[in-house]
Amino acid sequence: MSWQRQSAYQYGPRERSIGRMMITFVGLVLVTGGVIVAWLFLGDRDLLFAPPQQVANPDAAPALARYRFDKAELVAPTRLVTRVKRRTLGSIVKLDMLLPWPYQPGSSPRLPGTSREFNDWIILTFEGAAKDELTPVERYGEIYPVYFDGEPEQVDGNLLRYKFKETSPYADLTLYVATVDGRHIVHRCDRKPSVMGPILCERTIPLNSDMRLRMRFSRKHLESWAQIERNVRLALANMFTTVHPE
């Protein structure tokens, strides 16, 4: 009997200690989970706190959220933002969103449901600009001419079309260049359809010293590139703000 009392005395505190450890572990898991959820939705609070009917109803007014970069911020409908890449504990470094064409400020468009519907959408990618990377315009002046396959052709939209040699590193691209007020505007177009359906063309626009915007759209709209660019700049005027350090 004394042996049994002694054993209970010896192992009781150990069992209580294990119980406290388990409670502490569960508490840490819950706290960590809460921190992760808060961080994930820090830039998209409307996704976390929007009323259920607003999330479920595609015709409801679009929920807006602030997306903060190092020196800029974007205020955009959450339904149009398709991907956000952040630093571990910091600002956004890359963001993808879809923009309808034509874009109307304050509208709440339905997202495309088929590859055919992507023909009338613009894909916008906000990202950091590498300081030592040549822009498409710089490549057009310094690198691309080495690989051109003959003279350019004039095409619709006041564009010059340049084909690359089949043996060049750019054989899967076709270059379309416009000149406006002495400035070259370069579009690089794929020769094959994208995974989203249409063949895409890409134009890069600098936003500030550290950021750039890559906009992609269906090649069938290439001759309307000037209207598309005005459309994108209208959206930027309503959504994008450069933050100046104090």
N, C-alpha and C positions, 0 to 999 in steps of 0.2 A: 504493500500500500504506500509506504514511504517512497519507494522507487517510482511509482506512478505519479505521486504528487510532485516529485522532483523533476520528472520528465515534462510534465505539464508546465511547470514553472520555467524550465529551461527553454522550451520551444514556443511558448505563447508569445513572448516579445518578438521573436523572429517572424512569426506569422503576421503579427500586427505591422511589423516593419515592411514586409512584402506587400501588405495591403496598402500602406501609405505610398509605397513606390508605384503601385499600379494606379492609384488615384492621381499621383503627380504626373505619371506618363500620359494618362488620358487627358488631363488638363492641358499639358503641353501640346498634345495633338490638336485639341480644340482651338487653342490660342493660335497655333501655327496655321491651321486651316482658315481661321478668321482673317489673319494677316494676308494670306494668299488671296482669298476672295476679295478683300478690300483693295489689294494692289491690282488685281486683274480688272476691276471695275472702276479704278480711280479715274480713268479718262472717259469712261462710258457709264456714268452713274445712272443715266436714264435706262440702261439695260437692266440694272438691278432694281431700281425703284419705280419704273414705269407701271401704271395700272395694268392689270391683266388684259382688259379690253383693248388697251392701246397696243399691246404687243400682238394680240391675236388678230386684230382687225387691220387688214392691209390698206383700207381706205381712210384710216384715222390720220389726223395731222401728224407729220413726221416728228419723232423725238430727236432733239438736238443734243449734242455733246461736244465738249471742248477736248481737243486732242493737242497736247503740248509737246512741241519740239524744243531743241535747245534755244533757238532764237526766233521762234515763230509759234503760232497756234492756229489751229483749224477748227472752225465751228461748223459742223456738218450733220445732216440727218444720219442717225446711227444705221438705218437700213441700207444706206448707200456704201457704208464702209465695210469692206470685205476681209481685210486683214490688217493687223497692227503688230509691229515688231518693236519691242522695247528693250532698253538696257535692263540689267538685272534689277536695279533699284533706281530708276531714273526716267528720263524723258524718252519720247518716241524717236526711233531712228529710221523707221520706214512704215509707210501707210499706203494701202491700196484702197481705192474707192471707184465706184461706177457712176458715170454722169450721163444722163440722157441727152440726146441731141435731136432737136434743139432743147436747151436748158431754159427753164423759166423759174426765176427766184420765187421761193415759197411754195413750189409745186411738190406733190408727193407721188412720184411715179412708181409704178409697179416694177419690180426687178424682172429682168428677162428670164423666161422659163425655158426657152429652147435656143439652140445654137443660131437659128435664123434670126431670132430677136436681138442677138448681140450685134447684128449689123448696124443698128442704130444707137449704139451705146459707145461711150468713150471711157477707156480705162485710164485712170490717173494714178500715178505712183509718186508719192512725195518721199524723197530720200536724201541722205547726205551726199555731198559732192566731194569726191576724192581730189585733193589739191593737185596731185601730179598726173591726173587722168586727162587726156585730150578730149575736148568736146567734139561732137560730130562735125561742127563747122571747121574746127582746127584740123580734123582728120581729112576733111574735104580739100583743104588747102595744102596739106603736107604729105598725107599717106595714100588716100584713095586713088589719086591719079595714076599711081604706079600700076594699079591693078585694073584700070578701066579697059573694057574690050571695045575699042574703037571710039568714034565721036558720039556725043550725046544726041538724042532725038528730042524735038520739041513735041510736047503732048498737052492735053487739055489742062487748064488751070495755070497757064503760063509757067509750066514746069519743064525743066530739062531732065530727061531720063538717061541715066548712066547704067550700063550693064557691066558686070564684073566678069573677068576671065574665069572659065570653069575650073582652072587650076589655082585660083587665088583663095586666100582665107575668107573672102567675102562672097564666095560663089553662090551662097544661099540667099543673097540679098540683091535688091535693085535700089538704086539711089535716085531720088527725085529732088531737084534743087530749084528753088525760086530765088530771084534777086529783087529785093524791095528797098528802095532808097539806099542802094549800095550795100545792103546787108544780105548775106546768104542765109536762106532758110532751108534746112536739110531735113528730108524725110527718108528714113530707111525702111524699106518694105520687104517683108518676107516673100519668098517665092512659093511657099507651101502653106496650106491652111494651118491655123493654130488649133490647139485642143478645144478651144471654145467655138470653133466653126469657121469664122471668116479668116481670110488672109489679112494680116495686120500690118499697118504702117506706124512708125514711131517718130515722134518729134520731141526733142529735149529743150526745155525752157529753164534758164537759171532763175531762181527765186531770190536768193541773196548770196553772199560770199560762201556760205556753207551748205546751201540746199539747192536742189534742182527738182524739176517736175518732168516726168516722162509721161507723155500722153500717147495712147495707142488707139487706133480706130480702124474700121474696115477699109480695105483698099478701094472698095467700090465708091467710097466718098472722097477719094483723094483729090479730085478736081475741085472739091469744095473746102480745101484745107484752110483757106483764109477765113471762111465763115465759121468753121469748127474752132479755129484759134480764137476768134472773137468771142465765141460761145464759152470757151474755157476761161478766158480772161474775165468775162462777166461773172462766172461762177467764183473765180478767185477773189474778185472785188467784194463779193458778198460773204465769202467763207474764210479767206486766208488773211492773216495779219502778221507782219514781221514785228518781232519784239525787240526794241532797242534797249541795250543795257543802260541802267541808270548811272 
